[in-house]
Amino acid sequence: MIEPVQLVKAFERNTRIIEMQTDGLSHEDSLIQTEYNINCLNWVVGHVVQYRDEMFALLGHERLMSPEVSERYARESHPIIEDGPDVLQLDELVALARQSQDRIADVLGSMTQDQLAAERADGDRTSTVGSRVFFDFFHDTYHVGQTELLRQVAGVDDSII
């Protein structure tokens, strides 16, 4: 099984990629839509934080986002097509991503292999806590990968990380 410290480092890599891919972009840049049916950069970064909050709840820790904000960035929420009162500023989302990473380091960094191996109900089946956290990392990576393309959609045209 993967060690908790390895998970912390893997999530840290994703957080640094979010920071690099959003560097120099404005909030307005984060709202640019593609011609394809995908969400904008703002939603993607917010969704990463929102999903990390789901992991914190699973592990018995407090969420960073309020329920209202979380709902805006949740799976299957309506795409963000313009700014509005329920849309967080890009710099705020990046700061939340960093805060979530700090919490990941605290929470996962203090977990033992036995805690990760503990079984838990997962819908109509059971899985280990570690399996679920590893899936959460996969999900995190999936969306962090989208940030590279969405940076280019903003017209940056810089070198790929």
N, CA, C and O of each residue as an XYZ file, in Angstrom:
644
protein
N       0.844     -1.184      0.000
C       0.000      0.000      0.000
C       0.887      1.245      0.000
O       1.985      1.234      0.557
N       0.414      2.291     -0.614
C       1.162      3.543     -0.673
C       1.266      4.152      0.729
O       0.324      4.092      1.519
N       2.399      4.721      1.009
C       2.640      5.349      2.310
C       1.961      6.722      2.369
O       1.889      7.421      1.358
N       1.465      7.108      3.547
C       0.838      8.425      3.674
C       1.741      9.563      3.206
O       1.263     10.502      2.569
N       3.037      9.496      3.511
C       3.953     10.567      3.110
C       4.043     10.664      1.586
O       4.223     11.757      1.047
N       3.921      9.531      0.888
C       3.931      9.558     -0.572
C       2.678     10.256     -1.104
O       2.750     11.004     -2.079
N       1.550     10.016     -0.476
C       0.315     10.695     -0.881
C       0.433     12.201     -0.668
O       0.014     12.988     -1.517
N       0.998     12.594      0.453
C       1.182     14.031      0.728
C       2.024     14.658     -0.374
O       1.680     15.721     -0.888
N       3.119     14.012     -0.737
C       4.003     14.545     -1.782
C       3.309     14.580     -3.132
O       3.511     15.518     -3.904
N       2.496     13.576     -3.432
C       1.791     13.536     -4.712
C       0.760     14.667     -4.802
O       0.659     15.337     -5.829
N       0.006     14.874     -3.735
C      -0.945     15.995     -3.722
C      -0.199     17.326     -3.799
O      -0.675     18.263     -4.440
N       0.955     17.420     -3.158
C       1.754     18.653     -3.198
C       2.164     18.976     -4.628
O       2.127     20.135     -5.041
N       2.549     17.968     -5.373
C       2.917     18.180     -6.789
C       1.725     18.778     -7.545
O       1.887     19.718     -8.323
N       0.548     18.237     -7.315
C      -0.651     18.765     -7.976
C      -0.924     20.206     -7.574
O      -1.301     21.029     -8.409
N      -0.737     20.505     -6.317
C      -0.972     21.876     -5.844
C       0.013     22.839     -6.505
O      -0.372     23.934     -6.916
N       1.266     22.441     -6.607
C       2.257     23.296     -7.281
C       1.900     23.493     -8.755
O       2.098     24.581     -9.296
N       1.382     22.468     -9.401
C       0.970     22.609    -10.803
C      -0.177     23.598    -10.914
O      -0.184     24.424    -11.827
N      -1.143     23.537    -10.015
C      -2.231     24.528    -10.021
C      -1.649     25.930     -9.902
O      -2.049     26.836    -10.632
N      -0.709     26.108     -8.987
C      -0.109     27.426     -8.790
C       0.641     27.884    -10.043
O       0.556     29.051    -10.423
N       1.373     26.973    -10.683
C       2.113     27.342    -11.898
C       1.159     27.637    -13.061
O       1.372     28.591    -13.810
N       0.124     26.833    -13.210
C      -0.777     26.997    -14.347
C      -1.675     28.222    -14.207
O      -2.203     28.712    -15.205
N      -1.853     28.715    -13.009
C      -2.673     29.918    -12.815
C      -1.826     31.178    -12.664
O      -2.360     32.286    -12.630
N      -0.517     31.013    -12.573
C       0.376     32.156    -12.389
C       0.213     33.152    -13.542
O       0.293     32.786    -14.714
N      -0.014     34.392    -13.188
C      -0.138     35.452    -14.185
C      -1.511     35.561    -14.833
O      -1.740     36.463    -15.638
N      -2.416     34.668    -14.499
C      -3.765     34.737    -15.071
C      -4.667     35.590    -14.186
O      -4.526     35.601    -12.963
N      -5.567     36.284    -14.802
C      -6.540     37.087    -14.072
C      -7.787     36.251    -13.780
O      -7.967     35.163    -14.327
N      -8.622     36.773    -12.925
C      -9.902     36.115    -12.656
C     -10.694     35.990    -13.955
O     -11.311     34.957    -14.216
N     -10.674     37.039    -14.764
C     -11.402     37.015    -16.042
C     -10.859     35.917    -16.949
O     -11.627     35.250    -17.644
N      -9.533     35.725    -16.948
C      -8.936     34.632    -17.725
C      -9.494     33.284    -17.296
O      -9.702     32.392    -18.118
N      -9.735     33.149    -15.995
C     -10.197     31.860    -15.472
C     -11.641     31.550    -15.859
O     -12.098     30.419    -15.690
N     -12.351     32.534    -16.371
C     -13.758     32.348    -16.749
C     -13.939     32.070    -18.239
O     -15.056     31.811    -18.688
N     -12.858     32.121    -19.006
C     -12.960     31.929    -20.458
C     -13.454     30.520    -20.762
O     -12.962     29.528    -20.223
N     -14.433     30.473    -21.634
C     -15.024     29.199    -22.041
C     -14.381     28.696    -23.327
O     -13.956     29.480    -24.175
N     -14.319     27.390    -23.454
C     -13.854     26.800    -24.703
C     -15.061     26.572    -25.604
O     -16.205     26.741    -25.181
N     -14.801     26.194    -26.830
C     -15.906     25.857    -27.719
C     -16.405     24.445    -27.453
O     -17.393     24.007    -28.043
N     -15.722     23.735    -26.566
C     -16.098     22.362    -26.230
C     -16.885     22.343    -24.933
O     -16.893     23.327    -24.194
N     -17.532     21.252    -24.659
C     -18.371     21.130    -23.475
C     -17.524     20.740    -22.259
O     -17.653     19.637    -21.727
N     -16.659     21.661    -21.831
C     -15.872     21.452    -20.616
C     -15.989     22.703    -19.758
O     -16.360     23.770    -20.246
N     -15.673     22.564    -18.495
C     -15.759     23.699    -17.591
C     -14.538     24.602    -17.716
O     -13.487     24.189    -18.206
N     -14.698     25.829    -17.268
C     -13.610     26.811    -17.304
C     -12.606     26.531    -16.181
O     -12.865     25.728    -15.285
N     -11.478     27.196    -16.247
C     -10.412     27.029    -15.270
C     -10.905     27.347    -13.854
O     -10.527     26.659    -12.906
N     -11.717     28.347    -13.703
C     -12.237     28.713    -12.395
C     -12.968     27.529    -11.764
O     -12.735     27.195    -10.602
N     -13.847     26.902    -12.531
C     -14.595     25.762    -11.996
C     -13.651     24.612    -11.684
O     -13.804     23.964    -10.648
N     -12.690     24.341    -12.541
C     -11.783     23.209    -12.340
C     -10.996     23.380    -11.039
O     -10.909     22.442    -10.247
N     -10.429     24.554    -10.811
C      -9.659     24.770     -9.576
C     -10.589     24.695     -8.364
O     -10.241     24.090     -7.349
N     -11.764     25.306     -8.471
C     -12.730     25.228     -7.378
C     -13.175     23.805     -7.106
O     -13.371     23.419     -5.954
N     -13.333     23.023     -8.166
C     -13.761     21.632     -8.012
C     -12.680     20.794     -7.332
O     -12.998     19.917     -6.529
N     -11.425     21.048     -7.637
C     -10.340     20.337     -6.963
C     -10.426     20.577     -5.452
O     -10.325     19.639     -4.662
N     -10.611     21.832     -5.063
C     -10.710     22.161     -3.635
C     -11.967     21.523     -3.041
O     -11.926     20.963     -1.946
N     -13.062     21.608     -3.756
C     -14.324     21.043     -3.268
C     -14.193     19.533     -3.057
O     -14.700     18.998     -2.071
N     -13.527     18.860     -3.965
C     -13.380     17.414     -3.843
C     -12.402     17.052     -2.732
O     -12.574     16.038     -2.056
N     -11.383     17.875     -2.543
C     -10.483     17.652     -1.406
C     -11.265     17.791     -0.109
O     -11.006     17.072      0.856
N     -12.221     18.712     -0.084
C     -13.088     18.849      1.082
C     -13.868     17.566      1.344
O     -14.078     17.192      2.498
N     -14.296     16.894      0.289
C     -14.990     15.613      0.451
C     -14.065     14.605      1.138
O     -14.499     13.837      1.996
N     -12.803     14.619      0.754
C     -11.829     13.727      1.372
C     -11.645     14.072      2.849
O     -11.572     13.181      3.694
N     -11.570     15.375      3.157
C     -11.428     15.780      4.561
C     -12.615     15.293      5.384
O     -12.443     14.802      6.500
N     -13.817     15.430      4.833
C     -15.012     14.966      5.541
C     -14.932     13.461      5.788
O     -15.255     12.990      6.878
N     -14.506     12.715      4.783
C     -14.334     11.267      4.915
C     -13.380     10.939      6.060
O     -13.589      9.974      6.796
N     -12.345     11.739      6.201
C     -11.323     11.499      7.218
C     -11.665     12.147      8.560
O     -10.857     12.131      9.489
N     -12.875     12.721      8.653
C     -13.340     13.285      9.918
C     -12.836     14.678     10.219
O     -12.731     15.065     11.383
N     -12.520     15.439      9.175
C     -12.004     16.794      9.370
C     -12.931     17.814      8.726
O     -13.729     17.489      7.848
N     -12.808     19.037      9.177
C     -13.637     20.137      8.707
C     -13.312     20.500      7.257
O     -12.167     20.392      6.817
N     -14.327     20.926      6.535
C     -14.173     21.375      5.155
C     -13.681     22.830      5.140
O     -13.888     23.575      6.098
N     -13.034     23.215      4.050
C     -12.582     24.595      3.886
C     -13.692     25.478      3.308
O     -13.821     26.643      3.684
N     -14.488     24.923      2.400
C     -15.527     25.699      1.715
C     -16.850     25.626      2.469
O     -17.175     24.616      3.092
N     -17.596     26.707      2.397
C     -18.947     26.688      2.949
C     -19.814     25.781      2.072
O     -19.464     25.526      0.920
N     -20.932     25.294      2.596
C     -21.811     24.444      1.776
C     -22.276     25.131      0.487
O     -22.398     24.480     -0.551
N     -22.534     26.432      0.547
C     -23.005     27.156     -0.641
C     -21.928     27.217     -1.720
O     -22.204     26.985     -2.897
N     -20.717     27.526     -1.315
C     -19.611     27.599     -2.274
C     -19.302     26.204     -2.801
O     -19.068     26.019     -3.995
N     -19.304     25.242     -1.915
C     -19.038     23.860     -2.310
C     -20.026     23.396     -3.370
O     -19.643     22.739     -4.337
N     -21.270     23.732     -3.192
C     -22.307     23.337     -4.154
C     -22.025     23.898     -5.548
O     -22.295     23.235     -6.550
N     -21.486     25.109     -5.613
C     -21.201     25.749     -6.906
C     -20.136     24.999     -7.692
O     -20.146     24.994     -8.923
N     -19.225     24.370     -6.976
C     -18.099     23.696     -7.611
C     -18.208     22.162     -7.557
O     -17.254     21.453     -7.876
N     -19.355     21.678     -7.160
C     -19.547     20.233     -7.028
C     -19.719     19.556     -8.389
O     -20.027     20.199     -9.392
N     -19.516     18.270     -8.389
C     -19.732     17.456     -9.589
C     -21.152     17.671    -10.090
O     -22.106     17.705     -9.313
N     -21.270     17.813    -11.389
C     -22.544     18.002    -12.081
C     -23.215     19.345    -11.789
O     -24.393     19.529    -12.098
N     -22.469     20.288    -11.191
C     -23.035     21.625    -11.026
C     -23.044     22.304    -12.392
O     -22.329     21.890    -13.305
N     -23.849     23.338    -12.524
C     -23.929     24.050    -13.800
C     -22.574     24.678    -14.129
O     -21.886     25.175    -13.238
N     -22.195     24.655    -15.397
C     -20.920     25.284    -15.771
C     -20.903     26.767    -15.400
O     -21.933     27.441    -15.428
N     -19.743     27.246    -15.060
C     -19.575     28.676    -14.798
C     -19.342     29.337    -16.149
O     -18.323     29.103    -16.798
N     -20.283     30.151    -16.559
C     -20.164     30.808    -17.860
C     -19.970     32.313    -17.733
O     -19.733     33.007    -18.722
N     -20.075     32.807    -16.504
C     -19.832     34.231    -16.263
C     -19.593     34.437    -14.778
O     -19.890     33.569    -13.957
N     -19.051     35.599    -14.449
C     -18.808     35.936    -13.059
C     -20.145     36.134    -12.360
O     -21.150     36.456    -12.994
N     -20.145     35.944    -11.076
C     -21.354     36.147    -10.296
C     -21.052     36.047     -8.816
O     -19.926     35.736     -8.428
N     -22.038     36.306     -7.996
C     -21.808     36.316     -6.555
C     -21.419     34.954     -5.983
O     -20.835     34.885     -4.901
N     -21.734     33.879     -6.689
C     -21.391     32.550     -6.192
C     -20.087     32.014     -6.782
O     -19.728     30.860     -6.551
N     -19.377     32.853     -7.544
C     -18.130     32.447     -8.185
C     -16.964     33.083     -7.434
O     -16.879     34.306     -7.328
N     -16.070     32.247     -6.914
C     -14.918     32.774     -6.191
C     -13.881     33.337     -7.160
O     -13.754     32.871     -8.293
N     -13.156     34.326     -6.707
C     -12.066     34.900     -7.483
C     -10.957     33.854     -7.637
O     -10.746     33.035     -6.743
N     -10.262     33.885     -8.756
C      -9.218     32.911     -9.018
C      -8.166     32.904     -7.918
O      -7.773     31.832     -7.459
N      -7.700     34.072     -7.484
C      -6.665     34.092     -6.449
C      -7.159     33.478     -5.142
O      -6.383     32.876     -4.401
N      -8.435     33.629     -4.868
C      -9.027     33.020     -3.676
C      -9.042     31.492     -3.804
O      -8.764     30.779     -2.840
N      -9.368     30.999     -5.005
C      -9.380     29.555     -5.235
C      -7.975     28.959     -5.111
O      -7.799     27.884     -4.537
N      -6.984     29.659     -5.651
C      -5.601     29.172     -5.565
C      -5.149     29.166     -4.098
O      -4.459     28.244     -3.662
N      -5.533     30.179     -3.354
C      -5.195     30.214     -1.920
C      -5.873     29.048     -1.185
O      -5.269     28.445     -0.297
N      -7.108     28.733     -1.544
C      -7.798     27.591     -0.944
C      -7.119     26.275     -1.317
O      -7.043     25.358     -0.500
N      -6.628     26.184     -2.550
C      -5.895     24.982     -2.959
C      -4.649     24.810     -2.088
O      -4.336     23.696     -1.667
N      -3.942     25.903     -1.817
C      -2.753     25.849     -0.963
C      -3.150     25.471      0.462
O      -2.481     24.652      1.093
N      -4.236     26.061      0.976
C      -4.712     25.712      2.316
C      -5.085     24.235      2.387
O      -4.802     23.557      3.375
N      -5.726     23.747      1.325
C      -6.115     22.333      1.323
C      -4.873     21.453      1.330
O      -4.874     20.388      1.947
N      -3.816     21.884      0.653
C      -2.576     21.110      0.655
C      -1.961     21.087      2.052
O      -1.475     20.051      2.507
N      -1.985     22.218      2.720
C      -1.454     22.264      4.086
C      -2.232     21.301      4.986
O      -1.651     20.624      5.833
N      -3.533     21.249      4.794
C      -4.359     20.333      5.591
C      -4.072     18.883      5.210
O      -4.012     18.013      6.079
N      -3.895     18.618      3.916
C      -3.540     17.264      3.479
C      -2.257     16.828      4.172
O      -2.162     15.699      4.652
N      -1.271     17.716      4.224
C       0.000     17.382      4.871
C      -0.217     17.055      6.349
O       0.381     16.118      6.876
N      -1.070     17.829      7.008
C      -1.355     17.575      8.420
C      -2.129     16.279      8.619
O      -1.766     15.446      9.450
N      -3.200     16.118      7.846
C      -4.100     14.980      8.041
C      -3.452     13.676      7.581
O      -3.334     12.730      8.360
N      -3.038     13.627      6.332
C      -2.455     12.387      5.817
C      -1.091     12.127      6.428
O      -0.712     10.978      6.657
N      -0.353     13.201      6.692
C       0.977     13.041      7.269
C       0.971     12.418      8.648
O       1.979     11.862      9.085
N      -0.155     12.504      9.339
C      -0.239     11.924     10.682
C      -0.949     10.567     10.692
O      -1.107      9.961     11.751
N      -1.376     10.089      9.523
C      -2.068      8.805      9.468
C      -1.082      7.645      9.448
O       0.051      7.775      8.985
N      -1.537      6.524      9.955
C      -0.734      5.309      9.954
C      -1.223      4.373      8.849
O      -2.299      4.567      8.283
N      -0.428      3.375      8.559
C      -0.843      2.360      7.589
C      -2.120      1.658      8.060
O      -2.986      1.333      7.247
N      -2.237      1.427      9.360
C      -3.442      0.778      9.887
C      -4.688      1.630      9.642
O      -5.753      1.106      9.317
N      -4.547      2.936      9.799
C      -5.688      3.820      9.531
C      -6.068      3.795      8.054
O      -7.253      3.792      7.719
N      -5.083      3.777      7.177
C      -5.371      3.693      5.745
C      -5.967      2.338      5.369
O      -6.752      2.252      4.424
N      -5.609      1.292      6.088
C      -6.097     -0.056      5.790
C      -7.483     -0.322      6.367
O      -8.092     -1.347      6.062
N      -7.983      0.583      7.192
C      -9.302      0.384      7.800
C     -10.384      0.335      6.725
O     -10.371      1.114      5.772
N     -11.308     -0.585      6.898
C     -12.410     -0.707      5.941
C     -13.507      0.273      6.296
O     -13.726      0.608      7.460
N     -14.195      0.725      5.245
C     -15.298      1.669      5.424
C     -16.341      1.379      4.365
O     -16.038      0.837      3.303
N     -17.574      1.749      4.670
C     -18.652      1.604      3.694
C     -18.431      2.617      2.584
O     -18.082      3.770      2.840
N     -18.636      2.180      1.355
C     -18.463      3.049      0.187
C     -19.625      2.755     -0.760
O     -19.505      1.973     -1.703
N     -20.751      3.408     -0.478
C     -21.956      3.117     -1.248
C     -22.460      1.727     -0.883
O     -22.698      1.438      0.290
N     -22.621      0.874     -1.878
C     -23.128     -0.475     -1.622
C     -22.008     -1.507     -1.460
O     -22.265     -2.710     -1.498
N     -20.776     -1.045     -1.280
C     -19.647     -1.948     -1.094
C     -18.742     -1.387     -0.008
O     -19.005     -0.323      0.553
N     -17.696     -2.104      0.272
C     -16.715     -1.601      1.235
C     -15.375     -1.428      0.535
O     -15.078     -2.096     -0.456
N     -14.595     -0.537      1.062
C     -13.229     -0.327      0.572
C     -12.396      0.153      1.745
O     -12.926      0.428      2.822
N     -11.112      0.251      1.540
C     -10.273      0.780      2.607
C     -10.227      2.302      2.495
O     -10.481      2.872      1.434
N      -9.905      2.928      3.589
C      -9.726      4.380      3.589
C      -8.632      4.746      2.591
O      -8.770      5.710      1.838
N      -7.545      3.976      2.586
C      -6.438      4.238      1.668
C      -6.851      4.148      0.213
O      -6.412      4.958     -0.603
N      -7.689      3.177     -0.127
C      -8.175      3.055     -1.506
C      -8.972      4.278     -1.909
O      -8.837      4.782     -3.024
N      -9.799      4.751     -0.998
C     -10.607      5.929     -1.303
C      -9.724      7.171     -1.450
O      -9.921      7.967     -2.368
N      -8.764      7.334     -0.560
C      -7.867      8.483     -0.646
C      -7.051      8.409     -1.939
O      -6.797      9.434     -2.571
N      -6.642      7.207     -2.331
C      -5.901      7.073     -3.578
C      -6.790      7.428     -4.772
O      -6.322      8.053     -5.724
N      -8.069      7.035     -4.731
C      -8.984      7.457     -5.786
C      -9.108      8.977     -5.791
O      -9.144      9.592     -6.857
N      -9.173      9.585     -4.612
C      -9.261     11.047     -4.530
C      -8.033     11.688     -5.169
O      -8.142     12.730     -5.816
N      -6.869     11.073     -4.993
C      -5.662     11.583     -5.642
C      -5.776     11.454     -7.160
O      -5.421     12.384     -7.883
N      -6.263     10.320     -7.648
C      -6.477     10.151     -9.092
C      -7.400     11.243     -9.617
O      -7.115     11.863    -10.642
N      -8.496     11.477     -8.923
C      -9.456     12.500     -9.332
C      -8.798     13.872     -9.368
O      -8.991     14.641    -10.309
N      -8.025     14.169     -8.342
C      -7.283     15.423     -8.249
C      -6.387     15.591     -9.479
O      -6.385     16.644    -10.116
N      -5.632     14.551     -9.801
C      -4.699     14.583    -10.923
C      -5.419     14.759    -12.254
O      -4.949     15.488    -13.127
N      -6.540     14.102    -12.405
C      -7.342     14.217    -13.620
C      -7.673     15.691    -13.902
O      -7.473     16.182    -15.012
N      -8.177     16.375    -12.885
C      -8.565     17.776    -13.077
C      -7.371     18.716    -13.142
O      -7.400     19.693    -13.890
N      -6.327     18.442    -12.379
C      -5.132     19.281    -12.457
C      -4.557     19.231    -13.867
O      -4.036     20.234    -14.355
N      -4.642     18.095    -14.520
C      -4.195     17.982    -15.903
C      -4.957     18.898    -16.846
O      -4.409     19.353    -17.850
N      -6.200     19.167    -16.535
C      -6.998     20.064    -17.371
C      -6.502     21.507    -17.302
O      -6.729     22.283    -18.230
N      -5.834     21.868    -16.220
C      -5.407     23.260    -16.063
C      -4.412     23.688    -17.125
O      -4.366     24.863    -17.490
N      -3.616     22.757    -17.627
C      -2.644     23.094    -18.663
C      -3.339     23.564    -19.931
O      -2.959     24.574    -20.524
N      -4.350     22.828    -20.334
C      -5.096     23.212    -21.532
C      -5.862     24.522    -21.317
O      -5.905     25.380    -22.200
N      -6.460     24.662    -20.142
C      -7.259     25.856    -19.881
C      -6.378     27.100    -19.739
O      -6.842     28.207    -20.012
N      -5.141     26.947    -19.328
C      -4.199     28.076    -19.329
C      -3.982     28.541    -20.764
O      -3.980     29.743    -21.030
N      -3.801     27.608    -21.685
C      -3.574     27.956    -23.075
C      -4.816     28.591    -23.699
O      -4.705     29.472    -24.551
N      -6.003     28.139    -23.272
C      -7.255     28.739    -23.760
C      -7.291     30.222    -23.405
O      -7.871     31.028    -24.134
N      -6.668     30.578    -22.283
C      -6.637     31.982    -21.864
C      -5.705     32.816    -22.744
O      -5.608     34.029    -22.560
N      -5.022     32.181    -23.694
C      -4.196     32.914    -24.638
C      -2.763     33.114    -24.209
O      -2.063     33.951    -24.779
N      -2.309     32.376    -23.228
C      -0.962     32.569    -22.702
C       0.087     32.143    -23.705
O       1.069     32.857    -23.907
N      -0.096     30.997    -24.338
C       0.830     30.480    -25.353
C       2.273     30.426    -24.840
O       3.204     30.864    -25.516
N       2.437     29.877    -23.623
C       3.780     29.743    -23.083
C       4.207     28.282    -23.137
O       3.468     27.434    -23.637
N       5.378     27.993    -22.633
C       5.881     26.619    -22.694
C       5.055     25.739    -21.753
O       4.545     26.193    -20.728
N       4.947     24.510    -22.125
C       4.183     23.559    -21.353
C       5.048     23.056    -20.209
O       6.236     22.790    -20.391
N       4.458     22.927    -19.047
C       5.194     22.501    -17.857
C       5.574     21.038    -17.995
O       6.203     20.476    -17.098
